[in-house]
Amino acid sequence: MSITLIHPAPDSGWAGQRLDGVLRQALAGREVHTVRTAQELSGLENRRILLALPLGDTGVSLEHMRMLARLRKEPELLSGCTGGLIVDGAGELYTKSSAAEAALALNMAGCALVGRPLVEGTGSLANFAVQAKNLGGSLMEAYRHAARELADQVEGFSFPRKARPEILVLHASSHHTSNTMDLWAGAREKLEGRCSIHEIGLRNGTLSDCSGCPYTMCLHFGEQGGCFYGGVMQDEVYPAVRAADALVLLCPNYNDALSANLTAFINRLTALFRQTRFYDKAVFSIVVSGYSGGDMVARQAVAAMNMNKSFYLPPRFALIETANSPGQALALPGIQARLEGFARNILDTLCL
Ligand SMILES: Cc1cc2nc3c(=O)[nH]c(=O)nc-3n(C[C@H](O)[C@H](O)[C@H](O)COP(=O)(O)O)c2cc1C
């Protein structure tokens, strides 16, 4: 296996030497094919991809912007690829937001992302404080170590398929009026028979948000398979997540973000994450906005579930639609073909 390094040439005035050094170490001994301009982003299907972004202190890279434009325009550009990202900044801001934006664009162009696909170097590298302490090394050593591990993951990972995978569907909507639920019902009928499907509703009052316990307390409860609050999360949701091969998050756009109930679910997943990683579980999503902003909600799901909580992000993980009044989503032009494509993608990802 080899790695294709997509490494936009840095803007003039920002040399990006720190990232160059990290890449030299992480990729030493591997076969590497390097792409430096948007024009060269062709013929890369079925590759293992590492996107390395030198951002300077403004969060803007002109060549990266040209690459984003191509990824967004050409939804087949990276079909069959699996990837990860290294984002290096000169300041403390913009690394994470640029990474999430790039991750969604890669994914919508057909690239899967391994769980925890981001190695992020902020200007000070303060984000490596915990890893450096655990390794007994410097911040820079922790950065290099993380980049090498990511390159290993990107080069070697393959998602395990099953004869009859288990899908856990999480929602917080009313069945009677929700466009998001209507779309899920349309997808579900195409999955039944080949997957086991378990739906859980996280409506108001069933789930308290994370209380932000001290790390050791969270670890203590997590190791016993629970959380300080207990309740539906501990009794029903944690066991269902453990058993699932994939999660489908049903995400109406609430104020250009995931709803509070789904956010509480993700926050409360932290206790389970202390005890286990989710690299071998996939996350899919249906995102519906009344007016606009579906990409922001999808990006939030990528950042929280894939970049943070380590779920595998299958290619084109989200069906993103715009519909407001009840019934409108299932009447959108072309929706049946998109539902068909979404369901087929789930089956292709999960089933033997
Ligand atoms: C609290 C709340 C906030 C919302 N915020 C937005 C928004 O910021 N942008 C938007 O396009 N639609 C917004 N909507 C509309 C929903 O996204 C829209 O109704 C869509 O159909 C998905 O919701 P549904 O599955 O309940 O139908 C909001 C709806 C609610 C109830």
The ligand as an SDF file (V2000), in Angstrom:
LIG
                    3D

 31 33  0  0  0  0  0  0  0  0999 V2000
  -35.8150   24.9640   17.2810 C   0  0  0  0  0  0  0  0  0  0  0  0
  -35.7120   24.9400   15.8010 C   0  0  0  0  0  0  0  0  0  0  0  0
  -34.6690   25.6270   15.1720 C   0  0  0  0  0  0  0  0  0  0  0  0
  -34.5410   25.6110   13.7890 C   0  0  0  0  0  0  0  0  0  0  0  0
  -33.4830   26.2580   13.2130 N   0  0  0  0  0  0  0  0  0  0  0  0
  -33.3170   26.2190   11.8750 C   0  0  0  0  0  0  0  0  0  0  0  0
  -32.2010   26.8570   11.2680 C   0  0  0  0  0  0  0  0  0  0  0  0
  -31.3670   27.4700   11.9000 O   0  0  0  0  0  0  0  0  0  0  0  0
  -32.0670   26.7730    9.9260 N   0  0  0  0  0  0  0  0  0  0  0  0
  -32.9680   26.0990    9.1560 C   0  0  0  0  0  0  0  0  0  0  0  0
  -32.7810   26.0420    7.9490 O   0  0  0  0  0  0  0  0  0  0  0  0
  -34.0420   25.4730    9.7050 N   0  0  0  0  0  0  0  0  0  0  0  0
  -34.2350   25.5160   11.0380 C   0  0  0  0  0  0  0  0  0  0  0  0
  -35.3170   24.8690   11.6190 N   0  0  0  0  0  0  0  0  0  0  0  0
  -36.2660   24.1500   10.7550 C   0  0  0  0  0  0  0  0  0  0  0  0
  -36.0220   22.6450   10.6580 C   0  0  0  0  0  0  0  0  0  0  0  0
  -34.6850   22.3770   10.3280 O   0  0  0  0  0  0  0  0  0  0  0  0
  -36.9620   22.0910    9.6260 C   0  0  0  0  0  0  0  0  0  0  0  0
  -38.2590   22.0730   10.1720 O   0  0  0  0  0  0  0  0  0  0  0  0
  -36.6480   20.7470    8.9770 C   0  0  0  0  0  0  0  0  0  0  0  0
  -37.7830   20.2580    8.2830 O   0  0  0  0  0  0  0  0  0  0  0  0
  -36.1720   19.6290    9.8890 C   0  0  0  0  0  0  0  0  0  0  0  0
  -37.0030   19.4300   11.0120 O   0  0  0  0  0  0  0  0  0  0  0  0
  -38.0990   18.2210   11.1040 P   0  0  0  0  0  0  0  0  0  0  0  0
  -37.3700   16.9380   10.9110 O   0  0  0  0  0  0  0  0  0  0  0  0
  -38.6760   18.3580   12.4720 O   0  0  0  0  0  0  0  0  0  0  0  0
  -39.0910   18.4450   10.0070 O   0  0  0  0  0  0  0  0  0  0  0  0
  -35.4880   24.9110   13.0050 C   0  0  0  0  0  0  0  0  0  0  0  0
  -36.5440   24.2300   13.6350 C   0  0  0  0  0  0  0  0  0  0  0  0
  -36.6680   24.2510   15.0010 C   0  0  0  0  0  0  0  0  0  0  0  0
  -37.8100   23.5130   15.6430 C   0  0  0  0  0  0  0  0  0  0  0  0
  1  2  1  0
  2  3  1  0
  2 30  2  0
  3  4  2  0
  4  5  1  0
  4 28  1  0
  5  6  2  0
  6  7  1  0
  6 13  1  0
  7  8  2  0
  7  9  1  0
  9 10  1  0
 10 11  2  0
 10 12  1  0
 12 13  2  0
 13 14  1  0
 14 15  1  0
 14 28  1  0
 15 16  1  0
 16 17  1  0
 16 18  1  0
 18 19  1  0
 18 20  1  0
 20 21  1  0
 20 22  1  0
 22 23  1  0
 23 24  1  0
 24 25  2  0
 24 26  1  0
 24 27  1  0
 28 29  2  0
 29 30  1  0
 30 31  1  0
M  END
$$$$
